[in-house]
């Protein structure tokens, strides 16, 4: 069982780090989350058996952990008056985008990450999350609409109405 | 021509790039005529663009050195546990790619042949592309320290 956990670590650690980094934008925080996620994997794997869909499980757990840390860090840094954003070069405020993602229900976040960042098809996401394809599509559109509202309110994108 | 309701039902597939060519062309035709739908799609596309600009970082960069500076004992335990996982990969499993074996030192394969893992004395680890893999190296060194430097 430990071998499977180690194998998962070796196979997915870069992906887990990437998901965490997208939310947090900080190397050390992303590394903390990566390690935390695999410790959790190890514990859960040992006690409850391996998840049926490793990528879906890892993505969901990673994003949740990263979002939680993002919220904590955001509060702390806000109190300290230190900016967390490092996306000035790309013209997008990471804090705003990550904050918009943080405000989504878990399933919408997981679907958006799988679709936008991992390039999965709706069918693949449905399999990973063990839900219907139509459900994935609904979460995808609703998630995008929620993020659009948040980005529009923050002035990151134009909210045009036809 | 498609109506707004039909376009809305295809929105996920359209934005997700999963429509067939004829369907995509039909949606595009509708968007060219319908200001409301085209505005909706434009803003959702801008949202996707904004999401797409979140950098995933580089794991190579992250793997350079495992920082132990954030000093809570729980984090220290977490680091140790995950490093142990990383170590197990090198110690218990035979890598599929021979290039993933450590270089710069001798590798003892007898443990592998016995099914009990292998031992390394090399201090340099590389990944499948020949780049330094400090994460595995750190895991190995920590494990070695746990075992009393054997």
Interface residues (C-beta under 8 A of the other chain):
Chain A: X2 X3 X5 X6 X7 X9 X10 X13 X14 X17 X18 X19 X21 X22 X23 X25 X27 X28 X30 X31 X32 X34 X35 X36 X38 X39 X42 X87 X90 X91 X92 X94 X97 X98 X101 X112 X115 X116 X117 X121 X122 X137 X138 X140 X141 X144 X145 X147 X148 X151 X152 X156 X157 X158 X159 X160 X161 X162
Chain B: X11 X12 X13 X15 X16 X18 X34 X35 X36 X37 X38 X39 X40 X42 X43 X44 X46 X47 X48 X50 X51 X52 X53 X54 X55 X56 X57 X59 X61 X62 X66 X67 X70 X75 X78 X79 X81 X82 X85 X86 X88 X89 X92 X93 X135
